[in-house]
Amino acid sequence: MSVGIPVSGEEIEPAIRVEALYKGFGGPPVLRGLDMEIGWGGSLVIFGANGSGKTTLLRLLATRYRPDRGSIRIAGLETSRSAASIRRRIGVVAHHPMIYRNMTCEENLAFFGRMYGLENVGERVGEVLTQVGLEARRGQRVRTLSHGMQKRLAMARAVLHDPPILLMDEPESGLDQGALEGMESLREMDSGRRRTIIAATHNVEWGLGWGERVAVLRGGSIAYEAFKEGLDEGEFRRTYGELGQ
């Protein structure tokens, strides 16, 4: 079964809470003292140049890395203690599509569906393939697909188990028009469903079209944050530039 969107008492804790987060890889910390919180149903787009720590942050949220210091709580669960439970609550669209090239689109999604213990796997696979525009490619092997189509399949995999939290790392990068339309279909599908979304990008035009809140990552921490409503795009671009991006 899908994990589904939390209700009632489960919402006492925010969807994601990050406190005093540090992460490095032998040199100066990539992330240093980062604090961040997002409630259920919120959407946050994090902007930053290459090397600013966006991917590191998302991998920490996805439990692929462990913090050096500080804490990350997702759905009230500590990532360092409850990684398996957290992974059932999140969907991830990463740079690498995390799909098997020698399997067909349908076989890939059926495999992941069984891993998640989904009921009616075949029906759910058909639904998400249709949502991302790959229903006609369901029997095609991944290795024969274009990069854009592979990314569409990665998006289908990310939402297959209907996770309440979706993490996306530069999801628009290298997408064809069909894939961009597939992303729009995912956003429309989420309308009213209150899925929590965190996306990282350096593409201002794309990012401002997605997030309810925007933030700029610089020097390993959040240097700027604002609600998109009422935000002047030109002013934001200037601020983004002044922050050294």
MARBA-964617 format. One record per residue (C-alpha): y, z, x. Coordinates in Angstrom, 2 decimals. Each point is the difference from the previous one (the first is absolute). Last residue first. Example, Ala and Ser with C-alpha at 12.3 -4.5 7.8 and 13.67 -1.06 7.14 Angstrom:
SITE         Y         Z         X
SITE     -1.06      7.14     13.67
SITE     -3.44      0.66     -1.37
! end
This chain:
SITE         Y         Z         X
SITE     32.89     -7.95     25.69
SITE      2.52      2.13      1.86
SITE      1.05      2.39     -2.76
SITE      3.17     -2.04     -0.36
SITE     -2.07     -2.96     -1.17
SITE     -1.65      1.99     -2.80
SITE      3.37      1.35     -1.02
SITE      1.41     -3.52     -0.15
SITE     -2.97     -1.22     -2.03
SITE      0.40      2.97     -2.34
SITE      3.67     -0.80     -0.52
SITE     -0.83     -3.59     -0.84
SITE     -2.72      1.08     -2.42
SITE      2.27      2.44     -1.85
SITE     -2.22      2.76     -1.39
SITE      0.65      0.87     -3.64
SITE     -3.68      0.61     -0.66
SITE     -1.79     -0.32      3.33
SITE     -0.11      3.75      0.57
SITE      0.93      0.99      3.52
SITE     -1.45      1.02      3.37
SITE      1.24     -0.35      3.57
SITE     -1.15      1.17      3.45
SITE     -3.58      0.90     -0.99
SITE     -1.75      1.01      3.22
SITE     -1.63     -1.47      3.11
SITE      3.17     -1.32      1.59
SITE      0.77     -2.13     -3.03
SITE     -1.67     -0.37     -3.38
SITE      2.30     -1.26     -2.76
SITE     -0.59      1.07     -3.58
SITE      0.10     -1.65     -3.41
SITE     -0.66      1.43     -3.44
SITE     -0.98     -1.80     -3.20
SITE     -1.71     -2.50      2.26
SITE     -1.13     -3.54     -0.62
SITE      2.83     -2.54     -0.05
SITE      1.90      1.83      2.71
SITE     -3.00     -0.44      2.26
SITE     -0.28     -3.75     -0.41
SITE      3.64     -0.72      0.81
SITE      0.13      2.58      2.80
SITE     -3.09     -1.26      1.87
SITE     -0.71      2.63      2.67
SITE     -2.90      1.39     -2.00
SITE     -1.92      3.14     -0.95
SITE     -1.26      0.63     -3.55
SITE     -0.67      3.28     -1.77
SITE     -1.14     -0.25     -3.62
SITE     -0.89      2.66     -2.57
SITE     -1.71     -1.49     -3.06
SITE      1.78      1.00     -3.18
SITE     -1.93     -2.27     -2.35
SITE      3.07     -1.10     -1.96
SITE      0.35     -3.22      2.01
SITE     -2.89     -0.01      2.45
SITE     -1.31     -3.35     -1.27
SITE      3.47     -1.47      0.46
SITE      0.01      1.20      3.60
SITE     -3.47     -1.41      0.57
SITE      1.04     -3.31     -1.56
SITE      2.97     -0.11      2.36
SITE     -2.38      0.44      2.91
SITE     -2.06     -2.92     -1.26
SITE      3.16     -2.10     -0.23
SITE      0.61      0.76      3.66
SITE     -3.60     -1.01      0.69
SITE      0.46     -3.28     -1.81
SITE      3.19     -0.71      1.92
SITE     -1.76      0.48      3.34
SITE      0.11      3.34      1.76
SITE      0.65      0.33      3.71
SITE      1.56      3.47     -0.25
SITE      0.49      1.13     -3.62
SITE     -2.33      2.99      0.36
SITE      2.05      1.48      2.86
SITE     -2.21      3.13     -0.07
SITE     -0.89      0.94     -3.58
SITE     -1.18      3.42     -1.20
SITE     -1.03      0.36     -3.67
SITE     -0.51      3.36     -1.73
SITE     -1.61      0.61     -3.42
SITE     -3.03     -2.08      1.03
SITE     -1.44     -2.50     -2.51
SITE     -3.31     -0.45      1.85
SITE      0.68     -3.72      0.62
SITE      3.66      0.54      0.90
SITE     -0.34     -0.41      3.79
SITE     -2.84     -2.51     -0.25
SITE      2.12     -2.31     -2.16
SITE      2.86      0.28      2.50
SITE     -2.39     -0.90      2.83
SITE     -1.16     -2.99     -2.04
SITE      3.61     -1.19     -0.26
SITE      0.31      0.49      3.76
SITE     -3.01     -2.23      0.52
SITE      1.62     -2.59     -2.24
SITE      3.16      0.04      2.11
SITE     -1.95     -0.33      3.23
SITE     -1.81     -3.03     -1.39
SITE     -3.58      0.38     -1.20
SITE     -3.08     -1.44      1.72
SITE     -0.83      3.24      1.83
SITE      0.06      1.86     -3.33
SITE     -2.97     -1.86     -1.42
SITE      0.63     -1.63     -3.37
SITE     -1.80      1.19     -3.14
SITE      3.04      1.76     -1.52
SITE      2.35     -2.83      0.90
SITE      0.91     -1.11     -3.55
SITE      0.73      3.62     -0.97
SITE      2.32      0.34      2.99
SITE      3.38      0.32     -1.74
SITE      0.77      3.60      0.94
SITE     -0.45      1.35     -3.54
SITE     -2.99     -2.25     -0.65
SITE     -1.84      1.37      3.01
SITE      0.91      3.51     -1.18
SITE     -1.54     -0.47     -3.43
SITE     -3.13     -1.81      1.17
SITE     -0.80      2.78      2.44
SITE      0.48      2.58     -2.78
SITE     -2.49     -1.78     -2.25
SITE     -2.57     -0.32      2.77
SITE      0.35      3.66      0.99
SITE     -0.62      1.34     -3.51
SITE      0.18      3.60      1.23
SITE      1.53      0.56      3.40
SITE     -1.78      2.14      2.59
SITE      2.69     -0.58      2.62
SITE     -2.54     -1.46      2.41
SITE     -1.37     -2.11     -2.87
SITE      3.46     -1.46     -0.58
SITE      0.40     -0.66      3.71
SITE     -3.15     -2.13      0.03
SITE      0.91     -1.73     -3.29
SITE      3.42     -0.82      1.45
SITE     -1.44     -1.61      3.09
SITE     -2.76     -1.83     -1.88
SITE      2.54     -1.49     -2.42
SITE      2.24     -1.27      2.77
SITE     -2.99     -1.43      1.82
SITE     -1.52      1.63      3.07
SITE      0.15     -1.29      3.57
SITE      3.61      1.13      0.54
SITE     -0.49      3.60     -1.09
SITE      3.22      1.64     -1.20
SITE      2.35      2.49      1.65
SITE      3.07     -2.27     -0.41
SITE      1.49      0.94      3.39
SITE      3.75      0.51     -0.33
SITE     -0.70      2.67     -2.62
SITE     -0.15      0.16     -3.81
SITE     -1.39      3.45     -0.77
SITE     -1.10      1.57     -3.28
SITE      0.04      3.77     -0.32
SITE     -1.73      2.66     -2.10
SITE     -3.54     -0.58      1.21
SITE      1.27      0.20      3.57
SITE      1.43      3.45     -0.75
SITE     -3.40      1.43     -0.87
SITE     -1.47     -1.24      3.29
SITE      2.96      1.23      2.07
SITE     -0.07      3.55     -1.36
SITE      0.64      2.30      2.98
SITE      2.46     -1.78      2.31
SITE      1.53     -1.89     -2.92
SITE      0.88      3.23     -1.83
SITE     -0.48     -0.44     -3.74
SITE      2.71      0.60     -2.60
SITE     -0.14     -3.58     -1.25
SITE      0.68     -0.99      3.60
SITE      1.10      2.70      2.41
SITE      1.06     -0.88      3.53
SITE      0.69      2.72      2.56
SITE      1.78      0.61      3.28
SITE     -1.21     -0.54      3.52
SITE     -2.15     -2.56      1.79
SITE     -0.75     -1.60     -3.35
SITE     -3.41     -1.61     -0.56
SITE     -0.34     -3.77     -0.25
SITE     -1.93     -2.14     -2.49
SITE      0.73      2.50     -2.77
SITE      1.87     -2.64     -2.09
SITE      3.20      2.04      0.30
SITE     -0.43      0.06      3.78
SITE     -0.61     -3.74      0.01
SITE      3.15     -0.45     -2.07
SITE      2.06      2.00      2.48
SITE     -1.38     -1.86      3.01
SITE      0.74     -3.32     -1.70
SITE      3.63      0.94     -0.61
SITE      0.53      1.51      3.46
SITE      3.18     -1.79      1.11
SITE     -1.94     -2.40      2.22
SITE      0.96     -3.08     -1.98
SITE      3.25      0.75     -1.78
SITE      0.21      2.37     -2.94
SITE      0.16      0.13     -3.76
SITE     -1.98      2.39     -2.18
SITE     -0.35     -0.99     -3.65
SITE     -0.61      2.89     -2.41
SITE     -1.47     -0.21     -3.49
SITE     -0.41      2.98     -2.30
SITE     -2.73      0.43     -2.59
SITE     -0.98      3.45      1.18
SITE      2.59      1.51      2.30
SITE      0.94     -1.00      3.53
SITE      0.76      2.32      2.91
SITE      0.95     -0.61      3.61
SITE      0.66      2.01      3.15
SITE     -0.40     -1.46      3.51
SITE      0.31      2.42      2.92
SITE     -0.76     -2.66      2.57
SITE     -1.92     -3.22     -0.59
SITE     -0.76     -2.34      2.90
SITE     -0.06      2.99      2.32
SITE      0.79     -0.76      3.67
SITE     -3.08     -1.04      1.96
SITE     -3.72      0.73     -0.41
SITE     -0.41     -1.47     -3.47
SITE      2.42      1.98     -2.11
SITE      0.22      1.55     -3.46
SITE      2.23      2.75     -1.36
SITE      0.52      0.93     -3.64
SITE      2.33      2.88     -0.94
SITE     -1.12     -0.17     -3.65
SITE     -1.43     -2.90     -1.99
SITE     -0.57      0.33     -3.75
SITE     -1.65     -2.73     -2.05
SITE     -0.89     -0.16     -3.70
SITE      2.01      3.13     -0.68
SITE     -1.90      3.20     -0.89
SITE      0.39      1.34     -3.54
SITE     -1.29     -3.39     -1.17
SITE     -3.63      1.11     -0.07
SITE      0.93      2.44     -2.74
SITE      0.67     -2.71     -2.58
SITE     -1.16     -3.46      1.03
SITE     -1.12     -1.88      3.08
SITE     -0.26     -3.82     -0.20
SITE     -3.55     -1.28      0.24
SITE     -2.83      0.76      2.41
SITE     -1.91     -3.06     -1.09
SITE     -3.61      0.47     -1.07
! end
